[in-house]
C-alpha cells in the first residue's frame, strides 16, 4: 500500500480529493488528509476505509514531521509561503512532494540535496502555473521537432464566471483567492518582449495596456500583462523568440474600471487606515478624494477620474454600492486593499447556483523554410457546481495525476522541477483530456510583425 499525505483541504482541493478517492482501491492507496477545517473533506470522502482525516494544526512541527515520515508522498495545498516547512520534512524523511505553487528561491536552493536522495519535487502542476506549462511545451516541442523556429509565444489565462451565471456589469466574480485579485500586479513592473523590443509597464499603467483576444463560441476578452513574462524564455527554451507575453484574461471593460481603484490608491496593502472599523463605503471612497466643502463624493470622483455620468464605468461603480453611507465595512486596522476586498466580496461572491469558467489561450508563431505560420490553442472549462468548480478541476486534477505517476515510477527524474518534459506532460495531459479538459488547436494566418523591420 502506498501512503499519500494531503496537507490542506480548501476549496481548490475538491476535485483532487475526489480523484484520489476514485483511484484509491485500484492503486492500493491510503490517503491522510490534514487541515484545521475538514468540512469539505468530510463531504467528499465520507466514511471511506482508504482515508484518514485529521483535524489538527499542521504547523505543529512534531506532528507534521511524524505524518510526513509515515507517508510515501506529500501533497502540499497550503498557501505558498508555508511549503518550505513541509519541504524540509520531506527532505529529512526522504519523501516525494507535489505542490501547485511557483518554485521559490529557497526550495530551488535545495535541488542538489533533493536530487542526491532521488526525490521528485514536482511544482507548478496546477492550472496557472501548471496546465499552461504542459500545454505550451507540448506544442513548442512539436514545432521544434519539425525543424521550425518559434518567433512568437503568447499565453493568457483567466478564472471567470460562466456566461450563464454572469449577472453584473463587471462580468466578473471571485472564483479564486480574492486577495490575489485585489493586489494583482503589485510589487514589480510587468516585463515582456514584443516584436524584438523589451517592454515595461509600471503598476500604475498596467490596467490601461491591455491586449484583445477572441475565444471561439465565447466572444471577445481582454488581457493585462503578468508581472514577468521574460523568465519563461529560458524555461521554455525560446531563445530565438521575438514576442513573449503572458497575461491575465478578463471580460472587455474590466481593466478600465479596475484602474479607477488603482489610481485612487484603494489597492494599496502597505498601510492601515485609521478607524477603518467604523468607516462606511462612502467614507472609504471619500478618503482618497480631495476635500470640498460643497461637492458630493460622486461629483468629486467623476471630476477626479474624468468619468462621465452616463459612462458604463460609472454604472459599474454604482453597482458596487460604493456610495452607501449607512452600512459600515467593519474591518478593524485594515489596509485599503483589505477594505476594497471586503466591499467586492459582498458583490462578487459566487451564488450557490453559479458556475465558474476557466479560459486559457496560447498563440505560437513559427517559421519553417521561410514560411511563417501560427497555431492558436484554446481551453475552456466550466465548473459543475460550487464544490466541483472549474478552478478546482484544473488545479486539483493535475496535482493528483502527477502524484500517482510519481508513486508508480512513471515520473522518476529527481529534483525540484516544473512539468515541462514529455515524461511529465504527455501522460498528464492525456488523462486530463479523458476527463474533458482538452485544448482545441487550429492553424491561423500569422498575425505578427515583419522581423526585417525595426519595431517601435
C-alpha positions in Angstrom: 0.0 0.0 0.0 1.2 3.5 -0.9 0.5 6.3 1.6 -0.3 9.8 0.5 -0.4 12.8 2.9 -2.5 15.7 1.7 -1.9 18.8 3.7 -4.6 21.4 3.2 -8.2 20.7 2.2 -9.5 24.0 1.0 -11.9 24.8 -1.9 -9.3 24.1 -4.6 -8.9 20.5 -3.4 -12.4 19.1 -4.0 -11.5 17.5 -7.4 -8.2 16.3 -6.1 -9.8 14.5 -3.2 -12.5 13.0 -5.4 -9.7 11.8 -7.8 -7.8 10.2 -5.0 -11.0 8.5 -3.8 -11.7 7.2 -7.2 -8.1 5.8 -7.6 -7.5 4.5 -4.0 -9.0 1.0 -4.5 -7.3 0.2 -7.8 -4.0 1.8 -6.9 -3.9 0.5 -3.3 -3.7 3.9 -1.7 -4.2 5.2 1.8 -4.7 9.0 2.0 -4.3 11.0 5.1 -5.9 14.5 4.9 -5.0 17.1 7.5 -6.4 20.6 8.0 -7.9 22.7 10.7 -11.2 22.6 8.8 -12.2 19.3 7.3 -15.8 20.0 6.4 -15.1 19.8 2.6 -13.1 16.6 3.0 -15.8 15.0 5.1 -18.4 15.9 2.4 -16.3 14.4 -0.4 -14.6 11.4 1.2 -17.2 10.4 3.8 -16.7 7.1 5.5 -14.0 5.6 3.3 -11.6 3.0 4.5 -8.9 4.4 2.3 -8.9 7.7 4.1 -7.9 9.1 7.4 -9.0 12.7 8.3 -7.1 14.5 11.0 -8.3 17.9 12.3 -5.1 19.4 13.6 -2.7 22.3 13.4 -0.3 21.4 10.6 2.2 24.0 11.9 2.9 21.7 14.8 6.4 20.6 13.8 6.4 17.3 15.7 3.0 16.1 14.5 3.6 17.3 10.9 7.0 15.6 10.8 5.5 12.4 12.1 2.8 12.4 9.4 5.4 13.1 6.7 7.6 10.3 7.9 4.7 7.8 7.7 3.9 8.7 4.1 5.4 7.9 0.7 4.5 11.2 -0.9 3.3 14.5 0.4 0.9 16.9 -1.5 1.0 20.4 0.0 -2.0 22.5 -0.9 -1.2 25.1 1.7 -0.6 28.8 0.8 2.7 29.0 -1.0 4.5 30.7 1.9 4.2 27.5 4.0 5.5 25.0 1.6 9.1 25.2 2.8 8.2 23.8 6.2 6.7 20.8 4.5 9.5 20.5 2.1 12.1 20.4 4.8 10.2 17.5 6.4 10.0 15.7 3.1 13.7 16.0 2.5 14.5 14.9 6.1 12.4 11.7 5.7 13.2 11.1 2.0 9.6 11.6 0.7 8.4 12.8 -2.7 6.5 16.1 -2.8 3.9 17.8 -5.1 2.7 21.4 -5.0 0.7 23.6 -7.3 2.7 26.7 -6.4 5.5 28.5 -8.0 9.0 27.3 -7.2 10.6 29.6 -4.5 14.3 30.5 -4.5 14.5 28.8 -1.1 13.3 25.5 -2.5 15.4 25.8 -5.6 18.5 26.1 -3.4 17.8 22.6 -2.1 17.8 21.0 -5.5 21.2 19.2 -5.2 20.2 17.7 -1.9 16.8 16.5 -3.3 18.5 15.0 -6.3 21.1 13.2 -4.2 18.2 11.5 -2.4 16.5 10.6 -5.6 13.3 12.5 -4.7 10.8 14.1 -7.1 9.7 17.5 -6.0 7.1 18.5 -8.6 5.9 22.1 -8.5 3.7 24.4 -10.6 1.5 21.5 -11.5 -1.9 23.1 -11.1 -3.7 25.5 -13.6 -1.5 28.6 -14.0 1.1 27.6 -13.3 0.7 24.0 -14.4 -1.6 23.3 -17.3 -0.2 26.4 -19.0 3.3 24.9 -18.8 2.4 21.5 -20.1 0.1 22.5 -22.9 2.6 25.1 -24.1 5.6 22.7 -24.0 3.7 20.0 -25.9 3.3 22.3 -28.9 6.6 24.0 -28.6 8.4 20.7 -28.6 6.3 19.5 -31.5 7.1 22.6 -33.6 10.8 22.3 -32.8 10.9 18.6 -33.6 9.5 19.5 -37.1 12.6 21.7 -37.6 10.8 25.1 -37.2 11.9 28.2 -35.3 9.5 29.7 -32.8 9.3 33.5 -33.1 6.2 34.3 -31.1 4.6 32.9 -27.9 1.7 34.5 -26.1 -0.2 32.8 -23.2 -3.3 34.1 -21.4 -5.4 32.6 -18.6 -8.4 33.7 -16.7 -10.6 32.5 -13.9 -14.0 33.9 -14.8 -17.7 33.5 -14.2 -19.5 31.3 -16.7 -21.8 33.2 -19.1 -25.0 31.6 -17.6 -24.0 33.0 -14.2 -22.8 36.4 -15.4 -25.3 38.9 -13.9 -23.3 42.0 -13.1 -21.8 44.9 -15.2 -18.3 43.9 -14.4 -18.9 40.4 -15.9 -16.7 39.1 -13.0 -17.0 37.2 -9.8 -14.4 35.7 -7.4 -13.5 32.2 -8.4 -10.2 32.1 -6.6 -8.5 33.9 -3.7 -10.0 37.4 -3.7 -6.8 38.9 -2.2 -4.8 37.8 -5.2 -7.2 39.6 -7.4 -7.1 42.9 -5.4 -3.3 43.0 -5.2 -2.6 41.6 -8.7 0.4 43.2 -10.5 1.8 44.9 -7.4 5.4 44.7 -6.2 7.1 45.0 -9.6 6.9 46.0 -13.2 5.4 43.9 -16.0 8.1 42.8 -18.4 7.6 41.3 -21.8 9.1 41.1 -25.3 7.2 42.4 -28.3 8.5 42.2 -31.9 12.1 42.2 -30.7 11.6 45.1 -28.3 11.7 44.8 -24.5 8.6 46.5 -22.9 8.0 47.5 -19.3 4.7 48.6 -17.7 4.7 50.0 -14.2 1.8 49.1 -11.9 0.0 52.4 -12.3 -0.3 51.9 -16.1 -0.9 48.1 -16.0 -4.6 48.1 -16.5 -4.6 50.6 -19.3 -2.3 48.5 -21.5 -4.4 45.6 -22.5 -4.5 43.1 -25.3 -7.7 41.8 -27.0 -8.4 38.2 -28.0 -11.3 36.2 -29.3 -12.3 32.8 -27.8 -14.3 30.5 -30.1 -18.0 30.5 -29.1 -17.4 32.8 -26.1 -16.6 36.1 -27.8 -14.0 38.8 -27.1 -11.9 39.2 -24.0 -9.1 41.5 -22.8 -5.9 40.6 -21.0 -3.4 42.6 -19.0 0.2 41.5 -18.7 1.5 39.3 -15.9 4.4 40.5 -13.9 7.5 39.0 -15.6 7.0 37.1 -18.9 10.7 37.1 -19.7 11.6 34.5 -17.1 9.8 31.9 -19.3 12.1 32.5 -22.2 14.8 30.2 -20.8 12.3 27.8 -19.1 10.5 27.1 -22.4 13.7 27.1 -24.5 12.6 30.1 -26.5 16.0 31.7 -27.2 15.0 33.0 -30.7 11.6 34.2 -29.8 10.8 37.8 -30.8 7.5 38.1 -28.9 6.9 36.7 -25.4 3.9 37.8 -23.5 1.8 36.2 -20.7 -1.4 37.8 -19.4 -4.5 37.5 -17.3 -7.9 37.3 -19.0 -10.9 39.4 -18.1 -14.1 40.4 -20.0 -13.9 43.6 -22.0 -14.1 46.8 -19.9 -13.0 45.2 -16.6 -9.5 46.6 -16.7 -10.5 50.2 -17.4 -12.9 50.1 -14.5 -10.4 48.4 -12.2 -7.9 51.1 -13.0 -10.1 53.6 -11.0 -9.2 51.7 -7.8 -5.6 51.6 -8.7 -5.4 55.3 -9.4 -7.2 56.2 -6.2 -4.9 54.0 -4.1 -7.6 51.6 -3.0 -5.5 48.5 -3.8 -2.6 49.6 -1.6 -1.8 47.0 1.0 1.2 48.7 2.7 -0.5 50.7 5.5 -3.6 50.6 7.7 -6.4 53.1 7.7 -7.4 54.9 10.9 -10.8 54.0 12.4 -11.4 51.6 9.5 -13.8 49.5 11.5 -16.3 52.4 11.6 -15.9 53.5 8.1 -18.8 53.3 5.6 -18.2 52.6 1.9 -18.9 56.2 1.1 -16.3 57.4 3.7 -13.8 54.9 2.3 -14.2 56.3 -1.2 -14.0 59.9 0.1 -10.8 59.2 2.0 -9.0 59.1 -1.3 -10.5 62.3 -2.8 -9.7 66.0 -2.4 -11.6 67.9 0.3 -14.5 70.1 -0.8 -17.0 72.0 1.4 -19.7 71.6 -1.2 -19.1 68.9 -3.8 -20.5 65.4 -3.2 -18.4 62.3 -3.2 -19.9 61.3 -6.5 -19.1 64.6 -8.2 -15.5 64.7 -6.8 -14.9 61.2 -8.0 -16.2 61.8 -11.5 -14.2 65.0 -11.8 -11.0 63.4 -10.4 -11.2 60.4 -12.7 -12.8 62.2 -15.6 -15.8 59.9 -15.8 -19.0 60.9 -17.5 -22.2 60.3 -15.6 -23.6 58.2 -18.4 -20.4 56.2 -18.8 -20.9 52.4 -18.2 -17.8 52.7 -16.0 -19.8 54.9 -13.6 -22.6 52.4 -13.6 -20.1 49.7 -12.6 -19.0 51.8 -9.6 -22.6 52.4 -8.6 -23.4 48.7 -8.9 -20.9 48.0 -6.1 -22.9 50.3 -3.7 -19.7 52.4 -3.2 -21.6 55.5 -2.1 -23.6 53.8 0.7 -23.3 55.9 3.8 -25.2 53.6 6.2 -23.5 50.3 6.3 -20.1 50.0 7.9 -17.4 47.9 6.2 -16.5 46.7 9.7 -12.8 45.8 9.3 -10.5 47.0 12.2 -6.9 48.1 11.4 -7.5 47.3 7.7 -5.4 48.3 4.7 -7.1 49.9 1.7 -6.7 46.7 -0.2 -8.5 44.8 2.6 -11.3 47.3 2.7 -11.8 47.1 -1.1 -11.7 43.3 -0.9 -14.5 43.2 1.6 -16.6 45.5 -0.5 -16.1 43.4 -3.6 -16.7 40.1 -1.7 -20.2 41.4 -0.8 -20.9 41.7 -4.5 -18.8 39.3 -6.4 -19.1 36.1 -4.3 -20.5 33.2 -6.4 -24.1 32.3 -5.6 -25.0 28.7 -4.8 -26.3 28.1 -8.3 -23.4 29.9 -10.1 -20.8 28.3 -12.2 -17.2 29.4 -12.8 -15.2 29.1 -16.0 -11.5 28.8 -16.9 -10.2 30.2 -20.2 -6.7 29.6 -21.5 -5.4 30.8 -24.8 -1.9 30.2 -26.3 -0.5 31.7 -29.5 2.5 30.1 -31.2 4.1 31.9 -34.2 6.8 29.9 -36.0 8.9 29.9 -39.2 9.8 26.9 -41.3 11.5 27.0 -44.8 10.9 30.8 -44.9 7.2 30.5 -44.3 5.6 31.9 -41.2 2.7 30.1 -39.6 0.6 30.4 -36.4 -1.2 27.9 -34.1 -3.9 29.1 -31.7 -4.7 26.8 -28.8 -7.8 27.4 -26.7 -9.1 25.7 -23.5 -12.5 26.4 -21.8 -13.6 24.5 -18.7 -16.8 25.1 -16.8 -17.5 24.2 -13.2 -20.2 21.7 -12.3 -21.3 23.5 -9.1 -19.9 25.3 -6.1 -17.9 22.2 -5.0 -16.5 20.9 -8.2 -15.6 24.2 -9.7 -13.6 24.7 -12.9 -10.8 26.1 -10.8 -10.8 23.1 -8.5 -10.8 20.7 -11.5 -7.9 22.5 -13.3 -5.8 22.9 -10.2 -6.5 19.6 -8.4 -6.6 17.0 -11.2 -3.1 17.7 -12.5 -1.8 17.6 -8.9 -3.5 14.2 -8.3 -2.4 12.7 -11.6 1.2 13.8 -11.1 1.3 12.4 -7.6 0.1 8.9 -8.7 2.5 8.9 -11.7 5.4 9.6 -9.2 4.3 6.9 -6.9 4.1 4.4 -9.8 7.6 5.4 -11.0 6.3 6.8 -14.3 7.7 10.1 -13.4 11.1 9.5 -11.9 13.5 12.2 -12.8 14.7 13.6 -9.4 15.0 17.2 -8.3 13.0 20.4 -7.9 11.2 20.7 -11.2 8.4 22.0 -13.4 6.1 19.8 -15.6 7.9 20.8 -18.9 9.3 17.4 -20.1 7.5 14.9 -22.2 7.8 12.3 -19.5 5.6 14.5 -17.3 3.3 16.5 -19.6 2.3 13.8 -22.1 0.6 11.3 -19.6 -0.9 14.1 -17.5 -2.4 16.0 -20.5 -3.7 12.7 -21.9 -5.5 11.8 -18.7 -6.9 15.4 -18.4 -8.3 15.0 -22.0 -10.1 11.9 -21.0 -11.7 13.9 -18.2 -12.9 16.7 -20.6 -10.0 19.1 -20.0 -8.7 19.5 -23.6 -7.3 22.2 -25.9 -8.6 22.9 -29.3 -5.8 23.8 -31.7 -6.1 25.5 -35.1 -3.7 26.9 -37.6 -4.4 30.6 -38.5 -2.7 33.2 -40.6 0.4 34.6 -39.0 -0.5 37.8 -37.1 2.7 39.4 -36.1 5.3 41.8 -37.3 7.8 41.8 -40.1 11.0 40.6 -38.5 13.1 42.6 -41.0 11.5 45.9 -39.9 12.6 47.6 -36.7 9.7 47.5 -34.3 8.6 50.5 -32.2 
